Amino acid sequence: MSMTPPPGWYRDPSYPLVERWWDGTAWTDHRRQPGTLPVPLAPPERGGRGPGRAKAVALVAAGAVLVTSIVTGVLVLGRNDGSDGAAAARTTPPGTPSAPSKGRSPSVPSTTGPRSGAPSVVVDELNGITLPLPGGWVEPRDAAEDDLVLTTPGTYDCPGDPGLCRRGRVVSRTVTANAEDSPKTLAEQDIDDAANTAYDRDALGDRPYRGITSHRLLKAGSVAVAGRAGYLVRWRVRTGVGPGGYVESLAFASSVGSQAPVIVRFAFDAGADGPPLADMDRITEGIRATGDAGTGGGVGSSIGPSR
């Protein structure tokens, strides 16, 4: 009865330069480069020893001796020429990160501020005026409120009914449903509606500040606006929740078209987070007729009595 070699790596009888896995009963398709050059051992043929098997073993042994001689000669020559054979054959170890690409580096978003030359005024073409854009104010973008021309940036959660509120708003509108054209009368009639719109109920009927609890007159008087006679009324309002705010109605005649009266409404939140109250005067003083940078006015300016 013949002895069968145990499973293991053996010199491949069909290609002596590699090792092949013997599973204990037959050759598999798994091959590998030998780490060393052991004396080749081929599993015996089933059915006992025979001249064919002896010849195969002899051929394999002769091939191994030949390969060993060639490798030895290469090593000797490598030492004699002074080169470092190990360094020449060295490759990058597995897992070593490759060098960074020398291609174009990815673009980085710019972090510079607003470009120079950005507009410092907002143009209200319908009413023929421009309004200054003080620091801390922006032109509205995608705002739901009609006729909004200036606003403070960003929003916050309203303290009353759920919704988003703004710290400061400036609205410009043409008076069309009122036969009255006196700036004083228009401003006095408008201030109550301006306060309710800003701090009582919004356009959806919600009460973002739980309503107005009281108000107090801060200022009322004539003012020159865009070269025309105007009048303003300013209130301080208290609300059910939140710090309350300041509202103002500014009325004057337009300098274009039919010269219909214009109402500019201001609504500023009170408290440390609200815009400076002085911005109301700055904006009023900076209103100009479209295309006319020389006209203006402001609180206390007089260009003739308002009617």
C-alpha positions in Angstrom: 0.0 0.0 0.0 1.5 3.3 -1.0 2.0 6.3 1.4 0.2 9.5 0.4 1.9 12.8 1.5 -0.1 15.0 3.8 -1.7 18.2 2.6 0.8 21.1 2.0 2.7 23.2 -0.5 4.9 21.1 -2.9 6.9 21.9 -6.0 4.6 21.8 -8.9 5.7 18.8 -11.0 4.5 20.5 -14.2 6.2 23.9 -13.4 9.0 23.5 -10.9 9.5 27.3 -10.3 6.3 27.6 -8.3 4.7 25.7 -5.5 1.3 24.1 -5.7 -1.1 23.0 -3.0 -1.6 19.3 -2.5 -4.9 18.6 -0.6 -3.9 15.1 0.5 -5.6 13.4 -2.4 -5.1 15.6 -5.5 -3.5 18.7 -6.8 -5.5 21.9 -6.5 -5.4 25.1 -8.7 -3.7 27.1 -5.9 -0.1 28.1 -6.7 2.4 30.5 -5.1 5.9 31.7 -5.5 8.2 29.7 -3.2 9.8 31.6 -0.4 12.8 29.3 -0.4 13.9 26.6 -2.7 13.4 23.3 -0.8 14.1 20.0 -2.3 11.1 19.3 -4.5 8.7 16.6 -3.3 6.0 15.4 -5.5 3.2 13.2 -4.2 3.4 9.6 -5.2 1.4 8.2 -8.1 -1.5 6.1 -7.0 -0.8 2.4 -7.6 2.7 2.2 -6.1 6.2 3.0 -7.3 7.1 2.6 -10.9 9.7 3.6 -13.4 7.6 6.5 -14.6 7.4 8.1 -11.2 11.1 7.7 -10.6 11.9 9.4 -13.9 9.6 12.3 -13.0 11.3 12.8 -9.6 14.7 12.8 -11.2 13.7 15.4 -13.7 12.2 17.7 -11.0 15.4 17.4 -8.9 17.6 18.3 -11.9 15.4 21.3 -12.7 15.7 22.5 -9.1 19.5 22.2 -9.1 19.6 24.2 -12.4 17.5 27.0 -10.9 19.6 27.1 -7.8 22.7 27.5 -9.8 21.3 30.4 -11.9 20.1 32.3 -8.7 23.5 31.9 -7.1 25.3 33.2 -10.2 23.0 36.3 -10.3 23.7 37.1 -6.6 27.4 36.8 -7.1 27.4 39.1 -10.1 25.2 41.6 -8.2 27.8 41.8 -5.4 30.7 42.2 -7.8 29.3 45.2 -9.7 29.0 47.2 -6.4 25.2 47.8 -6.7 22.7 47.2 -4.0 20.6 44.4 -5.3 18.2 44.6 -2.4 17.6 48.3 -3.0 17.1 47.8 -6.7 14.4 45.2 -6.1 12.7 47.1 -3.3 9.1 48.2 -4.0 6.7 50.4 -2.1 5.3 48.3 0.8 1.6 47.6 0.7 -0.5 50.3 2.3 2.1 53.0 1.8 0.2 56.2 0.7 1.0 57.4 -2.7 2.4 60.8 -3.3 -0.1 63.6 -3.7 -1.2 64.4 -7.2 0.5 67.4 -8.8 -2.7 68.3 -10.7 -4.7 71.4 -10.1 -5.7 71.7 -6.5 -9.5 71.9 -5.8 -11.0 75.4 -5.8 -11.7 77.0 -2.4 -14.8 79.2 -2.0 -13.8 82.8 -1.5 -14.2 84.2 2.0 -13.9 87.8 1.0 -16.5 90.2 2.0 -19.0 92.0 -0.3 -17.4 93.4 -3.4 -16.6 97.0 -3.5 -19.0 99.3 -5.3 -22.1 97.6 -3.9 -25.1 99.9 -4.0 -25.5 102.1 -0.9 -29.1 103.2 -1.9 -32.3 101.3 -2.7 -34.3 102.6 -5.7 -38.1 102.9 -5.4 -38.9 103.5 -9.0 -42.7 103.5 -8.5 -42.5 106.4 -6.1 -39.5 108.1 -7.8 -37.2 108.0 -4.7 -34.1 106.4 -3.5 -33.5 105.4 0.2 -30.1 105.1 1.8 -28.8 101.7 2.9 -27.3 102.3 6.4 -24.8 99.8 7.9 -26.7 96.8 9.3 -29.5 97.0 6.7 -30.0 95.0 3.4 -32.3 95.0 0.5 -35.1 92.4 1.1 -34.9 89.1 -0.7 -37.9 86.8 -1.1 -39.8 88.7 1.6 -43.6 88.1 1.9 -44.4 91.6 3.0 -45.6 93.9 0.3 -43.7 97.1 -0.5 -40.8 96.2 1.8 -37.8 98.2 0.7 -35.3 97.8 3.6 -34.8 95.2 6.3 -32.3 94.1 8.8 -30.6 90.8 7.8 -32.0 87.5 9.1 -35.0 86.6 11.1 -35.8 85.2 14.5 -38.6 83.2 16.1 -41.5 85.5 17.0 -42.1 85.6 20.8 -45.9 85.2 20.3 -47.7 83.1 17.7 -45.3 80.8 15.8 -43.6 82.5 12.9 -40.5 84.4 11.8 -40.0 88.1 12.7 -37.6 90.8 11.6 -35.8 93.3 13.8 -36.3 96.2 11.4 -38.5 96.9 8.4 -39.0 99.9 6.1 -42.0 99.9 3.8 -42.7 102.4 0.9 -46.2 102.7 -0.6 -48.3 105.0 -2.7 -51.5 106.4 -1.2 -54.3 105.6 -3.7 -57.4 104.9 -1.6 -57.4 108.3 0.2 -58.5 111.6 -1.3 -56.5 113.4 1.4 -53.2 114.8 0.2 -52.0 116.7 3.3 -48.8 115.0 4.6 -49.8 115.9 8.2 -53.2 114.4 8.0 -52.0 111.3 6.1 -49.2 110.6 8.7 -51.6 111.0 11.6 -54.2 108.7 10.0 -51.6 106.1 9.0 -49.7 105.6 12.3 -52.4 103.5 14.0 -52.5 101.1 11.0 -48.7 101.0 10.8 -48.4 100.0 14.4 -51.1 97.3 14.2 -49.6 95.8 11.1 -46.1 95.7 12.6 -46.9 94.6 16.2 -50.5 93.5 16.5 -51.8 91.2 13.7 -49.9 90.2 10.6 -51.3 89.6 7.1 -52.2 86.0 8.2 -54.1 87.1 11.2 -51.5 85.8 13.7 -50.3 87.8 16.6 -46.5 87.4 16.7 -46.2 89.7 19.7 -49.6 88.9 21.4 -50.9 92.4 20.4 -50.2 96.0 21.4 -50.9 96.8 25.1 -50.1 100.5 24.9 -48.4 103.3 22.9 -46.8 106.6 23.5 -46.1 109.5 21.1 -42.4 110.2 20.7 -42.3 112.7 17.9 -44.5 114.5 15.4 -43.6 117.3 13.0 -42.8 118.7 9.6 -39.9 117.3 7.7 -38.4 117.9 4.2 -38.2 114.7 2.2 -36.7 114.5 -1.3 -37.2 118.2 -1.8 -40.8 118.1 -0.8 -42.8 119.0 2.3 -43.5 116.0 4.5 -44.7 115.1 8.0 -43.9 112.3 10.4 -45.5 110.7 13.5 -43.5 108.3 15.7 -44.8 106.0 18.4 -43.2 103.8 21.1 -45.4 100.7 21.4 -45.6 98.0 24.1 -46.5 94.5 23.3 -48.0 91.5 25.1 -44.6 89.6 24.8 -41.2 90.8 23.7 -39.6 94.2 24.0 -42.1 96.1 21.8 -40.8 98.5 19.3 -40.9 101.9 17.5 -43.1 102.7 14.5 -43.2 105.8 12.3 -45.4 107.0 9.5 -43.7 109.5 7.1 -45.9 111.1 4.5 -44.8 113.4 1.6 -45.7 114.1 -2.1 -44.0 112.1 -4.8 -42.0 114.1 -7.4 -42.9 111.9 -10.3 -46.1 111.1 -12.3 -49.2 112.4 -10.7 -47.3 113.4 -7.6 -49.5 111.1 -5.5 -48.7 111.1 -1.8 -46.1 108.5 -0.5 -46.1 106.8 2.9 -42.9 105.4 4.3 -43.4 103.2 7.3 -40.7 102.3 9.8 -40.9 99.4 12.3 -37.9 98.9 14.7 -37.8 96.4 17.5 -36.9 97.9 20.8 -34.1 96.5 23.1 -30.5 95.7 22.5 -31.1 93.5 19.5 -33.2 96.1 17.6 -31.6 98.6 15.1 -30.6 102.0 16.4 -33.5 104.4 16.6 -31.3 107.1 15.0 -31.5 105.0 11.7 -35.0 106.4 11.3 -33.7 109.9 11.0 -30.7 108.8 8.9 -33.0 107.1 6.4 -35.4 110.0 6.3 -32.7 112.6 5.8 -31.2 110.4 3.0 -34.3 110.0 0.9 -33.8 111.6 -2.5 -35.7 112.0 -5.7 -34.6 109.5 -8.3 -31.7 110.9 -10.3 -31.3 113.9 -8.0 -28.5 113.6 -5.4 -28.7 117.2 -4.3 -32.2 117.3 -2.8 -33.0 116.1 0.6 -34.0 117.4 3.9 -34.5 115.8 7.3 -36.0 116.4 10.7 -36.2 120.2 11.3 -35.5 121.1 7.6 -38.0 123.5 6.2 -38.8 124.0 2.6 -42.3 125.4 3.0 -45.3 124.6 5.1 -47.0 121.3 4.8 -50.7 121.5 4.1 
